[in-house]
Amino acid sequence: MRCAICGSQRLSPLGDLVSGERWGERLRLRFPRPGVLKPRPEFDADYARACLDCGALLPFLGEEVRRRLDAVADTLRDLPN
C-alpha cells in the first residue's frame, strides 16, 4: 500500500478514526440527496493510516460500509461546484 499523496510505502498501522471528543463521532463521506424527500447517502470512515513521511491521513471504510457504498455507487452524484 502507498500513500495517495507522496507515494511512500511508510504507513502507520491501521487505527480507529474519530472526528470529535464525543464517543461515536466519525468522519462521514456524504453525497447529495438523490431526490427531494430522500436522505443523503452517508458512509462513516472508521479507520485510518497515517503516512510516516508526509503526514497525510488516509481514511478507510469498514467492510460492511464499503459494501453499502458499492451497492449504491452507480446512483450517487458529485457535489455541485
PDB file of N, CA, C and O in Angstrom:
ATOM      1  N   MET A   1       0.850  -1.162   0.000  1.00  0.00           N
ATOM      2  CA  MET A   1       0.000   0.000   0.000  1.00  0.00           C
ATOM      3  C   MET A   1       0.902   1.232   0.000  1.00  0.00           C
ATOM      4  O   MET A   1       1.949   1.249   0.646  1.00  0.00           O
ATOM      5  N   ARG A   2       0.482   2.259  -0.730  1.00  0.00           N
ATOM      6  CA  ARG A   2       1.244   3.504  -0.823  1.00  0.00           C
ATOM      7  C   ARG A   2       0.386   4.692  -0.408  1.00  0.00           C
ATOM      8  O   ARG A   2      -0.841   4.658  -0.493  1.00  0.00           O
ATOM      9  N   CYS A   3       1.059   5.734   0.039  1.00  0.00           N
ATOM     10  CA  CYS A   3       0.387   6.992   0.363  1.00  0.00           C
ATOM     11  C   CYS A   3      -0.169   7.594  -0.924  1.00  0.00           C
ATOM     12  O   CYS A   3       0.527   7.653  -1.937  1.00  0.00           O
ATOM     13  N   ALA A   4      -1.407   8.034  -0.883  1.00  0.00           N
ATOM     14  CA  ALA A   4      -2.039   8.641  -2.046  1.00  0.00           C
ATOM     15  C   ALA A   4      -1.481  10.030  -2.357  1.00  0.00           C
ATOM     16  O   ALA A   4      -1.701  10.543  -3.454  1.00  0.00           O
ATOM     17  N   ILE A   5      -0.772  10.642  -1.426  1.00  0.00           N
ATOM     18  CA  ILE A   5      -0.238  11.986  -1.619  1.00  0.00           C
ATOM     19  C   ILE A   5       1.196  11.954  -2.132  1.00  0.00           C
ATOM     20  O   ILE A   5       1.499  12.546  -3.167  1.00  0.00           O
ATOM     21  N   CYS A   6       2.085  11.260  -1.408  1.00  0.00           N
ATOM     22  CA  CYS A   6       3.505  11.301  -1.773  1.00  0.00           C
ATOM     23  C   CYS A   6       4.031   9.995  -2.359  1.00  0.00           C
ATOM     24  O   CYS A   6       5.149   9.969  -2.875  1.00  0.00           O
ATOM     25  N   GLY A   7       3.265   8.920  -2.295  1.00  0.00           N
ATOM     26  CA  GLY A   7       3.684   7.645  -2.857  1.00  0.00           C
ATOM     27  C   GLY A   7       4.529   6.790  -1.928  1.00  0.00           C
ATOM     28  O   GLY A   7       4.938   5.695  -2.315  1.00  0.00           O
ATOM     29  N   SER A   8       4.801   7.252  -0.721  1.00  0.00           N
ATOM     30  CA  SER A   8       5.605   6.499   0.229  1.00  0.00           C
ATOM     31  C   SER A   8       4.917   5.204   0.631  1.00  0.00           C
ATOM     32  O   SER A   8       3.689   5.128   0.667  1.00  0.00           O
ATOM     33  N   GLN A   9       5.709   4.199   0.928  1.00  0.00           N
ATOM     34  CA  GLN A   9       5.166   2.945   1.448  1.00  0.00           C
ATOM     35  C   GLN A   9       5.249   2.896   2.970  1.00  0.00           C
ATOM     36  O   GLN A   9       4.893   1.888   3.579  1.00  0.00           O
ATOM     37  N   ARG A  10       5.711   3.965   3.578  1.00  0.00           N
ATOM     38  CA  ARG A  10       5.864   4.017   5.036  1.00  0.00           C
ATOM     39  C   ARG A  10       4.568   4.521   5.673  1.00  0.00           C
ATOM     40  O   ARG A  10       4.409   5.715   5.927  1.00  0.00           O
ATOM     41  N   LEU A  11       3.657   3.603   5.922  1.00  0.00           N
ATOM     42  CA  LEU A  11       2.365   3.944   6.527  1.00  0.00           C
ATOM     43  C   LEU A  11       2.263   3.336   7.916  1.00  0.00           C
ATOM     44  O   LEU A  11       2.827   2.277   8.193  1.00  0.00           O
ATOM     45  N   SER A  12       1.534   4.027   8.783  1.00  0.00           N
ATOM     46  CA  SER A  12       1.315   3.528  10.140  1.00  0.00           C
ATOM     47  C   SER A  12       0.410   2.298  10.100  1.00  0.00           C
ATOM     48  O   SER A  12      -0.215   2.015   9.078  1.00  0.00           O
ATOM     49  N   PRO A  13       0.344   1.575  11.207  1.00  0.00           N
ATOM     50  CA  PRO A  13      -0.660   0.512  11.312  1.00  0.00           C
ATOM     51  C   PRO A  13      -2.071   1.128  11.258  1.00  0.00           C
ATOM     52  O   PRO A  13      -2.238   2.329  11.473  1.00  0.00           O
ATOM     53  N   LEU A  14      -3.051   0.316  10.977  1.00  0.00           N
ATOM     54  CA  LEU A  14      -4.437   0.751  10.931  1.00  0.00           C
ATOM     55  C   LEU A  14      -4.896   1.137  12.326  1.00  0.00           C
ATOM     56  O   LEU A  14      -4.670   0.400  13.286  1.00  0.00           O
ATOM     57  N   GLY A  15      -5.544   2.297  12.440  1.00  0.00           N
ATOM     58  CA  GLY A  15      -6.053   2.755  13.729  1.00  0.00           C
ATOM     59  C   GLY A  15      -7.502   3.191  13.624  1.00  0.00           C
ATOM     60  O   GLY A  15      -8.018   3.381  12.522  1.00  0.00           O
ATOM     61  N   ASP A  16      -8.168   3.353  14.771  1.00  0.00           N
ATOM     62  CA  ASP A  16      -9.542   3.870  14.806  1.00  0.00           C
ATOM     63  C   ASP A  16      -9.511   5.350  14.455  1.00  0.00           C
ATOM     64  O   ASP A  16      -8.645   6.090  14.923  1.00  0.00           O
ATOM     65  N   LEU A  17     -10.448   5.772  13.639  1.00  0.00           N
ATOM     66  CA  LEU A  17     -10.543   7.165  13.231  1.00  0.00           C
ATOM     67  C   LEU A  17     -11.737   7.801  13.919  1.00  0.00           C
ATOM     68  O   LEU A  17     -12.869   7.353  13.733  1.00  0.00           O
ATOM     69  N   VAL A  18     -11.500   8.837  14.711  1.00  0.00           N
ATOM     70  CA  VAL A  18     -12.574   9.575  15.367  1.00  0.00           C
ATOM     71  C   VAL A  18     -12.449  11.035  14.978  1.00  0.00           C
ATOM     72  O   VAL A  18     -11.347  11.534  14.752  1.00  0.00           O
ATOM     73  N   SER A  19     -13.584  11.719  14.902  1.00  0.00           N
ATOM     74  CA  SER A  19     -13.553  13.107  14.434  1.00  0.00           C
ATOM     75  C   SER A  19     -13.825  14.114  15.533  1.00  0.00           C
ATOM     76  O   SER A  19     -13.699  15.317  15.302  1.00  0.00           O
ATOM     77  N   GLY A  20     -14.189  13.664  16.710  1.00  0.00           N
ATOM     78  CA  GLY A  20     -14.504  14.598  17.777  1.00  0.00           C
ATOM     79  C   GLY A  20     -14.235  13.984  19.128  1.00  0.00           C
ATOM     80  O   GLY A  20     -13.705  12.879  19.241  1.00  0.00           O
ATOM     81  N   GLU A  21     -14.609  14.721  20.142  1.00  0.00           N
ATOM     82  CA  GLU A  21     -14.363  14.281  21.505  1.00  0.00           C
ATOM     83  C   GLU A  21     -15.446  13.332  22.009  1.00  0.00           C
ATOM     84  O   GLU A  21     -15.212  12.559  22.938  1.00  0.00           O
ATOM     85  N   ARG A  22     -16.617  13.388  21.405  1.00  0.00           N
ATOM     86  CA  ARG A  22     -17.717  12.537  21.861  1.00  0.00           C
ATOM     87  C   ARG A  22     -17.577  11.134  21.302  1.00  0.00           C
ATOM     88  O   ARG A  22     -17.104  10.935  20.183  1.00  0.00           O
ATOM     89  N   TRP A  23     -18.003  10.155  22.113  1.00  0.00           N
ATOM     90  CA  TRP A  23     -17.942   8.766  21.685  1.00  0.00           C
ATOM     91  C   TRP A  23     -18.803   8.571  20.450  1.00  0.00           C
ATOM     92  O   TRP A  23     -19.918   9.087  20.378  1.00  0.00           O
ATOM     93  N   GLY A  24     -18.293   7.834  19.486  1.00  0.00           N
ATOM     94  CA  GLY A  24     -19.069   7.500  18.304  1.00  0.00           C
ATOM     95  C   GLY A  24     -18.990   8.508  17.174  1.00  0.00           C
ATOM     96  O   GLY A  24     -19.508   8.235  16.091  1.00  0.00           O
ATOM     97  N   GLU A  25     -18.364   9.665  17.376  1.00  0.00           N
ATOM     98  CA  GLU A  25     -18.224  10.623  16.285  1.00  0.00           C
ATOM     99  C   GLU A  25     -17.210  10.090  15.279  1.00  0.00           C
ATOM    100  O   GLU A  25     -16.101   9.706  15.651  1.00  0.00           O
ATOM    101  N   ARG A  26     -17.582  10.069  14.036  1.00  0.00           N
ATOM    102  CA  ARG A  26     -16.729   9.549  12.973  1.00  0.00           C
ATOM    103  C   ARG A  26     -16.703  10.523  11.807  1.00  0.00           C
ATOM    104  O   ARG A  26     -17.606  11.343  11.640  1.00  0.00           O
ATOM    105  N   LEU A  27     -15.656  10.420  11.008  1.00  0.00           N
ATOM    106  CA  LEU A  27     -15.654  11.170   9.749  1.00  0.00           C
ATOM    107  C   LEU A  27     -16.683  10.527   8.835  1.00  0.00           C
ATOM    108  O   LEU A  27     -16.814   9.303   8.802  1.00  0.00           O
ATOM    109  N   ARG A  28     -17.401  11.335   8.106  1.00  0.00           N
ATOM    110  CA  ARG A  28     -18.511  10.839   7.302  1.00  0.00           C
ATOM    111  C   ARG A  28     -18.379  11.332   5.864  1.00  0.00           C
ATOM    112  O   ARG A  28     -18.194  12.526   5.627  1.00  0.00           O
ATOM    113  N   LEU A  29     -18.472  10.422   4.918  1.00  0.00           N
ATOM    114  CA  LEU A  29     -18.492  10.739   3.492  1.00  0.00           C
ATOM    115  C   LEU A  29     -19.953  10.921   3.100  1.00  0.00           C
ATOM    116  O   LEU A  29     -20.750   9.989   3.217  1.00  0.00           O
ATOM    117  N   ARG A  30     -20.315  12.139   2.628  1.00  0.00           N
ATOM    118  CA  ARG A  30     -21.716  12.434   2.309  1.00  0.00           C
ATOM    119  C   ARG A  30     -21.853  12.833   0.846  1.00  0.00           C
ATOM    120  O   ARG A  30     -20.966  13.466   0.273  1.00  0.00           O
ATOM    121  N   PHE A  31     -22.970  12.453   0.259  1.00  0.00           N
ATOM    122  CA  PHE A  31     -23.275  12.766  -1.130  1.00  0.00           C
ATOM    123  C   PHE A  31     -24.592  13.540  -1.191  1.00  0.00           C
ATOM    124  O   PHE A  31     -25.368  13.498  -0.237  1.00  0.00           O
ATOM    125  N   PRO A  32     -24.861  14.250  -2.300  1.00  0.00           N
ATOM    126  CA  PRO A  32     -26.132  14.977  -2.436  1.00  0.00           C
ATOM    127  C   PRO A  32     -27.324  14.020  -2.391  1.00  0.00           C
ATOM    128  O   PRO A  32     -27.211  12.837  -2.712  1.00  0.00           O
ATOM    129  N   ARG A  33     -28.451  14.564  -1.989  1.00  0.00           N
ATOM    130  CA  ARG A  33     -29.690  13.782  -1.950  1.00  0.00           C
ATOM    131  C   ARG A  33     -30.038  13.289  -3.351  1.00  0.00           C
ATOM    132  O   ARG A  33     -29.929  14.047  -4.316  1.00  0.00           O
ATOM    133  N   PRO A  34     -30.454  12.031  -3.476  1.00  0.00           N
ATOM    134  CA  PRO A  34     -30.851  11.528  -4.793  1.00  0.00           C
ATOM    135  C   PRO A  34     -32.246  11.999  -5.204  1.00  0.00           C
ATOM    136  O   PRO A  34     -32.635  11.824  -6.358  1.00  0.00           O
ATOM    137  N   GLY A  35     -32.996  12.586  -4.287  1.00  0.00           N
ATOM    138  CA  GLY A  35     -34.328  13.100  -4.560  1.00  0.00           C
ATOM    139  C   GLY A  35     -34.722  14.041  -3.432  1.00  0.00           C
ATOM    140  O   GLY A  35     -34.073  14.063  -2.386  1.00  0.00           O
ATOM    141  N   VAL A  36     -35.772  14.809  -3.635  1.00  0.00           N
ATOM    142  CA  VAL A  36     -36.173  15.827  -2.674  1.00  0.00           C
ATOM    143  C   VAL A  36     -36.443  15.256  -1.290  1.00  0.00           C
ATOM    144  O   VAL A  36     -35.983  15.824  -0.300  1.00  0.00           O
ATOM    145  N   LEU A  37     -37.156  14.177  -1.193  1.00  0.00           N
ATOM    146  CA  LEU A  37     -37.525  13.627   0.105  1.00  0.00           C
ATOM    147  C   LEU A  37     -36.642  12.463   0.551  1.00  0.00           C
ATOM    148  O   LEU A  37     -36.905  11.854   1.588  1.00  0.00           O
ATOM    149  N   LYS A  38     -35.618  12.153  -0.206  1.00  0.00           N
ATOM    150  CA  LYS A  38     -34.744  11.038   0.142  1.00  0.00           C
ATOM    151  C   LYS A  38     -33.581  11.527   1.013  1.00  0.00           C
ATOM    152  O   LYS A  38     -33.107  12.650   0.840  1.00  0.00           O
ATOM    153  N   PRO A  39     -33.124  10.691   1.942  1.00  0.00           N
ATOM    154  CA  PRO A  39     -31.996  11.105   2.798  1.00  0.00           C
ATOM    155  C   PRO A  39     -30.685  11.136   2.011  1.00  0.00           C
ATOM    156  O   PRO A  39     -30.532  10.460   0.994  1.00  0.00           O
ATOM    157  N   ARG A  40     -29.745  11.943   2.513  1.00  0.00           N
ATOM    158  CA  ARG A  40     -28.419  11.996   1.895  1.00  0.00           C
ATOM    159  C   ARG A  40     -27.697  10.677   2.149  1.00  0.00           C
ATOM    160  O   ARG A  40     -27.663  10.209   3.287  1.00  0.00           O
ATOM    161  N   PRO A  41     -27.123  10.073   1.121  1.00  0.00           N
ATOM    162  CA  PRO A  41     -26.303   8.885   1.363  1.00  0.00           C
ATOM    163  C   PRO A  41     -25.055   9.279   2.154  1.00  0.00           C
ATOM    164  O   PRO A  41     -24.353  10.216   1.773  1.00  0.00           O
ATOM    165  N   GLU A  42     -24.771   8.573   3.252  1.00  0.00           N
ATOM    166  CA  GLU A  42     -23.608   8.866   4.089  1.00  0.00           C
ATOM    167  C   GLU A  42     -22.938   7.564   4.503  1.00  0.00           C
ATOM    168  O   GLU A  42     -23.584   6.536   4.702  1.00  0.00           O
ATOM    169  N   PHE A  43     -21.615   7.650   4.626  1.00  0.00           N
ATOM    170  CA  PHE A  43     -20.811   6.475   4.927  1.00  0.00           C
ATOM    171  C   PHE A  43     -19.716   6.881   5.910  1.00  0.00           C
ATOM    172  O   PHE A  43     -18.917   7.772   5.618  1.00  0.00           O
ATOM    173  N   ASP A  44     -19.676   6.232   7.072  1.00  0.00           N
ATOM    174  CA  ASP A  44     -18.684   6.555   8.097  1.00  0.00           C
ATOM    175  C   ASP A  44     -17.353   5.886   7.790  1.00  0.00           C
ATOM    176  O   ASP A  44     -17.297   4.700   7.463  1.00  0.00           O
ATOM    177  N   ALA A  45     -16.284   6.666   7.899  1.00  0.00           N
ATOM    178  CA  ALA A  45     -14.926   6.133   7.784  1.00  0.00           C
ATOM    179  C   ALA A  45     -14.448   5.830   9.199  1.00  0.00           C
ATOM    180  O   ALA A  45     -14.213   6.747   9.987  1.00  0.00           O
ATOM    181  N   ASP A  46     -14.305   4.571   9.518  1.00  0.00           N
ATOM    182  CA  ASP A  46     -13.987   4.156  10.885  1.00  0.00           C
ATOM    183  C   ASP A  46     -12.504   3.944  11.148  1.00  0.00           C
ATOM    184  O   ASP A  46     -12.093   3.867  12.306  1.00  0.00           O
ATOM    185  N   TYR A  47     -11.698   3.848  10.108  1.00  0.00           N
ATOM    186  CA  TYR A  47     -10.288   3.505  10.274  1.00  0.00           C
ATOM    187  C   TYR A  47      -9.416   4.444   9.448  1.00  0.00           C
ATOM    188  O   TYR A  47      -9.893   5.100   8.523  1.00  0.00           O
ATOM    189  N   ALA A  48      -8.123   4.499   9.799  1.00  0.00           N
ATOM    190  CA  ALA A  48      -7.188   5.314   9.018  1.00  0.00           C
ATOM    191  C   ALA A  48      -5.766   4.827   9.220  1.00  0.00           C
ATOM    192  O   ALA A  48      -5.448   4.141  10.191  1.00  0.00           O
ATOM    193  N   ARG A  49      -4.929   5.200   8.281  1.00  0.00           N
ATOM    194  CA  ARG A  49      -3.477   5.058   8.383  1.00  0.00           C
ATOM    195  C   ARG A  49      -2.901   6.449   8.165  1.00  0.00           C
ATOM    196  O   ARG A  49      -3.511   7.282   7.494  1.00  0.00           O
ATOM    197  N   ALA A  50      -1.734   6.697   8.729  1.00  0.00           N
ATOM    198  CA  ALA A  50      -1.044   7.963   8.517  1.00  0.00           C
ATOM    199  C   ALA A  50       0.260   7.681   7.785  1.00  0.00           C
ATOM    200  O   ALA A  50       0.940   6.694   8.066  1.00  0.00           O
ATOM    201  N   CYS A  51       0.607   8.561   6.837  1.00  0.00           N
ATOM    202  CA  CYS A  51       1.879   8.442   6.135  1.00  0.00           C
ATOM    203  C   CYS A  51       2.981   8.926   7.077  1.00  0.00           C
ATOM    204  O   CYS A  51       2.890  10.021   7.632  1.00  0.00           O
ATOM    205  N   LEU A  52       4.002   8.122   7.252  1.00  0.00           N
ATOM    206  CA  LEU A  52       5.098   8.464   8.150  1.00  0.00           C
ATOM    207  C   LEU A  52       6.077   9.443   7.498  1.00  0.00           C
ATOM    208  O   LEU A  52       6.960   9.966   8.178  1.00  0.00           O
ATOM    209  N   ASP A  53       5.940   9.700   6.198  1.00  0.00           N
ATOM    210  CA  ASP A  53       6.823  10.649   5.517  1.00  0.00           C
ATOM    211  C   ASP A  53       6.195  12.031   5.375  1.00  0.00           C
ATOM    212  O   ASP A  53       6.830  13.031   5.711  1.00  0.00           O
ATOM    213  N   CYS A  54       4.949  12.107   4.880  1.00  0.00           N
ATOM    214  CA  CYS A  54       4.347  13.431   4.639  1.00  0.00           C
ATOM    215  C   CYS A  54       3.252  13.787   5.642  1.00  0.00           C
ATOM    216  O   CYS A  54       2.820  14.938   5.696  1.00  0.00           O
ATOM    217  N   GLY A  55       2.796  12.809   6.441  1.00  0.00           N
ATOM    218  CA  GLY A  55       1.779  13.085   7.446  1.00  0.00           C
ATOM    219  C   GLY A  55       0.349  13.023   6.950  1.00  0.00           C
ATOM    220  O   GLY A  55      -0.570  13.304   7.719  1.00  0.00           O
ATOM    221  N   ALA A  56       0.126  12.667   5.703  1.00  0.00           N
ATOM    222  CA  ALA A  56      -1.245  12.567   5.182  1.00  0.00           C
ATOM    223  C   ALA A  56      -2.019  11.508   5.950  1.00  0.00           C
ATOM    224  O   ALA A  56      -1.467  10.477   6.336  1.00  0.00           O
ATOM    225  N   LEU A  57      -3.291  11.771   6.167  1.00  0.00           N
ATOM    226  CA  LEU A  57      -4.176  10.831   6.836  1.00  0.00           C
ATOM    227  C   LEU A  57      -5.012  10.145   5.766  1.00  0.00           C
ATOM    228  O   LEU A  57      -5.650  10.812   4.950  1.00  0.00           O
ATOM    229  N   LEU A  58      -5.012   8.819   5.766  1.00  0.00           N
ATOM    230  CA  LEU A  58      -5.717   8.042   4.747  1.00  0.00           C
ATOM    231  C   LEU A  58      -6.872   7.285   5.399  1.00  0.00           C
ATOM    232  O   LEU A  58      -6.664   6.210   5.960  1.00  0.00           O
ATOM    233  N   PRO A  59      -8.102   7.839   5.332  1.00  0.00           N
ATOM    234  CA  PRO A  59      -9.254   7.183   5.970  1.00  0.00           C
ATOM    235  C   PRO A  59      -9.735   5.972   5.167  1.00  0.00           C
ATOM    236  O   PRO A  59      -9.567   5.901   3.950  1.00  0.00           O
ATOM    237  N   PHE A  60     -10.342   5.018   5.892  1.00  0.00           N
ATOM    238  CA  PHE A  60     -10.859   3.800   5.279  1.00  0.00           C
ATOM    239  C   PHE A  60     -12.265   3.531   5.784  1.00  0.00           C
ATOM    240  O   PHE A  60     -12.610   3.861   6.919  1.00  0.00           O
ATOM    241  N   LEU A  61     -13.074   2.924   4.918  1.00  0.00           N
ATOM    242  CA  LEU A  61     -14.392   2.437   5.306  1.00  0.00           C
ATOM    243  C   LEU A  61     -14.239   1.015   5.828  1.00  0.00           C
ATOM    244  O   LEU A  61     -13.371   0.272   5.369  1.00  0.00           O
ATOM    245  N   GLY A  62     -15.072   0.638   6.779  1.00  0.00           N
ATOM    246  CA  GLY A  62     -15.130  -0.751   7.213  1.00  0.00           C
ATOM    247  C   GLY A  62     -15.760  -1.585   6.103  1.00  0.00           C
ATOM    248  O   GLY A  62     -16.369  -1.039   5.183  1.00  0.00           O
ATOM    249  N   GLU A  63     -15.617  -2.892   6.185  1.00  0.00           N
ATOM    250  CA  GLU A  63     -16.082  -3.774   5.108  1.00  0.00           C
ATOM    251  C   GLU A  63     -17.596  -3.662   4.873  1.00  0.00           C
ATOM    252  O   GLU A  63     -18.032  -3.613   3.723  1.00  0.00           O
ATOM    253  N   GLU A  64     -18.388  -3.621   5.921  1.00  0.00           N
ATOM    254  CA  GLU A  64     -19.846  -3.522   5.748  1.00  0.00           C
ATOM    255  C   GLU A  64     -20.234  -2.194   5.091  1.00  0.00           C
ATOM    256  O   GLU A  64     -21.092  -2.162   4.209  1.00  0.00           O
ATOM    257  N   VAL A  65     -19.608  -1.117   5.517  1.00  0.00           N
ATOM    258  CA  VAL A  65     -19.897   0.202   4.949  1.00  0.00           C
ATOM    259  C   VAL A  65     -19.435   0.255   3.494  1.00  0.00           C
ATOM    260  O   VAL A  65     -20.110   0.839   2.647  1.00  0.00           O
ATOM    261  N   ARG A  66     -18.278  -0.358   3.205  1.00  0.00           N
ATOM    262  CA  ARG A  66     -17.788  -0.393   1.829  1.00  0.00           C
ATOM    263  C   ARG A  66     -18.770  -1.134   0.924  1.00  0.00           C
ATOM    264  O   ARG A  66     -19.005  -0.719  -0.211  1.00  0.00           O
ATOM    265  N   ARG A  67     -19.340  -2.226   1.423  1.00  0.00           N
ATOM    266  CA  ARG A  67     -20.334  -2.963   0.630  1.00  0.00           C
ATOM    267  C   ARG A  67     -21.582  -2.120   0.368  1.00  0.00           C
ATOM    268  O   ARG A  67     -22.127  -2.141  -0.735  1.00  0.00           O
ATOM    269  N   ARG A  68     -22.038  -1.371   1.394  1.00  0.00           N
ATOM    270  CA  ARG A  68     -23.206  -0.490   1.201  1.00  0.00           C
ATOM    271  C   ARG A  68     -22.916   0.567   0.148  1.00  0.00           C
ATOM    272  O   ARG A  68     -23.759   0.839  -0.707  1.00  0.00           O
ATOM    273  N   LEU A  69     -21.718   1.171   0.202  1.00  0.00           N
ATOM    274  CA  LEU A  69     -21.333   2.172  -0.787  1.00  0.00           C
ATOM    275  C   LEU A  69     -21.276   1.554  -2.179  1.00  0.00           C
ATOM    276  O   LEU A  69     -21.774   2.141  -3.140  1.00  0.00           O
ATOM    277  N   ASP A  70     -20.682   0.394  -2.291  1.00  0.00           N
ATOM    278  CA  ASP A  70     -20.578  -0.280  -3.585  1.00  0.00           C
ATOM    279  C   ASP A  70     -21.952  -0.561  -4.185  1.00  0.00           C
ATOM    280  O   ASP A  70     -22.141  -0.461  -5.397  1.00  0.00           O
ATOM    281  N   ALA A  71     -22.911  -0.913  -3.326  1.00  0.00           N
ATOM    282  CA  ALA A  71     -24.259  -1.244  -3.800  1.00  0.00           C
ATOM    283  C   ALA A  71     -24.986  -0.046  -4.394  1.00  0.00           C
ATOM    284  O   ALA A  71     -25.846  -0.217  -5.258  1.00  0.00           O
ATOM    285  N   VAL A  72     -24.659   1.163  -3.948  1.00  0.00           N
ATOM    286  CA  VAL A  72     -25.371   2.353  -4.436  1.00  0.00           C
ATOM    287  C   VAL A  72     -24.482   3.295  -5.255  1.00  0.00           C
ATOM    288  O   VAL A  72     -24.933   4.360  -5.675  1.00  0.00           O
ATOM    289  N   ALA A  73     -23.233   2.912  -5.481  1.00  0.00           N
ATOM    290  CA  ALA A  73     -22.265   3.813  -6.124  1.00  0.00           C
ATOM    291  C   ALA A  73     -22.751   4.352  -7.469  1.00  0.00           C
ATOM    292  O   ALA A  73     -22.491   5.511  -7.793  1.00  0.00           O
ATOM    293  N   ASP A  74     -23.440   3.545  -8.247  1.00  0.00           N
ATOM    294  CA  ASP A  74     -23.906   3.988  -9.571  1.00  0.00           C
ATOM    295  C   ASP A  74     -24.997   5.043  -9.490  1.00  0.00           C
ATOM    296  O   ASP A  74     -25.272   5.720 -10.481  1.00  0.00           O
ATOM    297  N   THR A  75     -25.625   5.195  -8.328  1.00  0.00           N
ATOM    298  CA  THR A  75     -26.717   6.161  -8.191  1.00  0.00           C
ATOM    299  C   THR A  75     -26.253   7.479  -7.568  1.00  0.00           C
ATOM    300  O   THR A  75     -27.034   8.428  -7.499  1.00  0.00           O
ATOM    301  N   LEU A  76     -24.997   7.558  -7.112  1.00  0.00           N
ATOM    302  CA  LEU A  76     -24.504   8.751  -6.429  1.00  0.00           C
ATOM    303  C   LEU A  76     -24.089   9.826  -7.429  1.00  0.00           C
ATOM    304  O   LEU A  76     -23.675   9.538  -8.552  1.00  0.00           O
ATOM    305  N   ARG A  77     -24.217  11.090  -6.976  1.00  0.00           N
ATOM    306  CA  ARG A  77     -23.828  12.230  -7.811  1.00  0.00           C
ATOM    307  C   ARG A  77     -22.721  13.007  -7.115  1.00  0.00           C
ATOM    308  O   ARG A  77     -22.573  12.949  -5.895  1.00  0.00           O
ATOM    309  N   ASP A  78     -21.947  13.736  -7.914  1.00  0.00           N
ATOM    310  CA  ASP A  78     -20.928  14.643  -7.361  1.00  0.00           C
ATOM    311  C   ASP A  78     -21.609  15.839  -6.696  1.00  0.00           C
ATOM    312  O   ASP A  78     -22.730  16.208  -7.047  1.00  0.00           O
ATOM    313  N   LEU A  79     -20.914  16.431  -5.737  1.00  0.00           N
ATOM    314  CA  LEU A  79     -21.391  17.688  -5.155  1.00  0.00           C
ATOM    315  C   LEU A  79     -21.374  18.766  -6.231  1.00  0.00           C
ATOM    316  O   LEU A  79     -20.506  18.747  -7.104  1.00  0.00           O
ATOM    317  N   PRO A  80     -22.313  19.701  -6.187  1.00  0.00           N
ATOM    318  CA  PRO A  80     -22.275  20.806  -7.157  1.00  0.00           C
ATOM    319  C   PRO A  80     -21.062  21.696  -6.892  1.00  0.00           C
ATOM    320  O   PRO A  80     -20.653  21.872  -5.745  1.00  0.00           O
ATOM    321  N   ASN A  81     -20.505  22.241  -7.933  1.00  0.00           N
ATOM    322  CA  ASN A  81     -19.335  23.141  -7.784  1.00  0.00           C
ATOM    323  C   ASN A  81     -19.718  24.481  -7.265  1.00  0.00           C
ATOM    324  O   ASN A  81     -18.857  25.343  -7.086  1.00  0.00           O
TER     325      ASN A  81
END
